Amino acid sequence: MTDWVVVKVGERQLAVPTARVREVAAVVAVTPVPRAPSQVVGLTQLRGQILPVLDLQPGGPRSPKPNDPLLVVELGPVRAALLVDHVLGIEAQPTCELIDVGALFDGLRRVAG
């Protein structure tokens, strides 16, 4: 059975499979990327690795502030940081919207391609 990390983004609660979550981190600095897809807030560095920061809130990317929570997700060798408002915990059967990390990454590739 899969466990899920439940987060809050705006008024939405979302769940990501724990198998795809690498860690929870905090924003230190985010560098904007010109002409990036609208979901890409920018890039951040986490222990020497550069990660795209993605905002799942509808209506365009927000400006992250220092110490805002990031949910670092991975699929194989690909990682990204999701900008969230709160990490609510782990649930076995969440009743909120489920995030498919593979579909999320595929959607970004289509937009950026």
C-alpha positions in Angstrom: 0.0 0.0 0.0 1.3 3.5 -0.9 1.5 6.2 1.6 1.1 9.8 0.5 2.6 13.2 1.7 -0.2 15.6 1.9 0.5 19.3 1.4 -1.5 22.5 1.1 -1.0 24.9 -1.9 -3.3 27.9 -1.6 -6.8 26.5 -0.8 -6.0 23.1 -2.3 -4.8 20.0 -0.6 -2.6 17.7 -2.7 -1.0 14.4 -2.1 2.3 13.0 -3.6 3.3 9.4 -3.2 6.0 9.0 -0.5 8.0 6.9 -3.0 8.5 10.1 -5.1 9.3 12.4 -2.2 13.0 12.9 -1.6 12.8 15.4 1.3 11.2 18.5 2.6 13.5 21.6 2.4 13.2 25.3 2.8 13.6 28.1 0.2 17.0 29.8 0.5 17.1 31.7 -2.8 15.3 31.2 -6.1 16.7 32.6 -9.4 14.1 33.4 -12.0 14.4 31.8 -15.5 13.4 34.0 -18.4 10.9 32.4 -20.8 10.4 29.4 -18.5 7.0 27.7 -18.5 4.5 29.4 -16.2 4.7 26.7 -13.5 8.5 27.2 -13.1 9.2 29.8 -10.5 12.9 29.6 -11.0 16.0 27.6 -9.9 17.3 26.8 -6.5 20.4 25.1 -5.2 20.1 22.2 -2.7 23.3 20.7 -1.4 25.1 21.5 -4.7 22.3 20.3 -7.0 20.4 22.8 -9.1 16.6 22.1 -9.0 13.7 23.8 -10.8 11.1 25.2 -8.4 7.6 24.5 -9.5 4.4 26.2 -8.3 1.2 24.1 -8.5 -1.1 27.0 -7.6 -3.3 28.1 -10.4 -3.0 31.7 -11.6 0.7 31.9 -12.2 3.8 31.5 -10.1 4.2 33.1 -6.8 7.3 34.8 -5.4 8.8 32.4 -2.8 10.1 33.8 0.4 13.0 32.5 2.5 12.0 29.5 4.5 8.9 28.7 2.5 8.6 24.9 2.3 9.7 22.9 -0.7 8.7 19.3 -1.3 11.6 17.8 -3.3 10.3 15.1 -5.7 12.1 12.7 -8.0 11.4 10.3 -10.8 14.5 8.3 -11.6 17.4 10.8 -12.0 15.1 13.8 -12.4 14.3 16.0 -9.4 12.3 19.2 -8.8 11.2 21.2 -5.8 7.5 21.9 -5.4 6.7 25.2 -3.7 4.0 24.5 -1.1 2.4 26.5 1.7 2.3 23.7 4.3 3.3 20.1 4.7 0.4 18.5 6.5 1.7 15.0 7.0 1.5 11.4 5.7 -1.7 9.6 5.0 -2.4 6.1 3.8 -5.6 7.0 1.9 -5.8 10.7 1.2 -9.1 12.2 0.1 -7.6 15.1 -1.8 -6.2 15.6 -5.3 -3.4 13.1 -6.1 -0.3 14.3 -7.9 1.3 12.0 -10.5 5.0 13.2 -10.6 5.6 11.5 -14.0 2.7 13.3 -15.6 3.8 16.6 -14.0 7.3 16.2 -15.4 5.9 15.1 -18.8 3.6 18.2 -18.9 6.5 20.5 -18.2 8.6 18.9 -21.0 5.7 19.4 -23.5 5.4 23.1 -22.6 9.1 23.7 -22.6 9.8 21.7 -25.8 
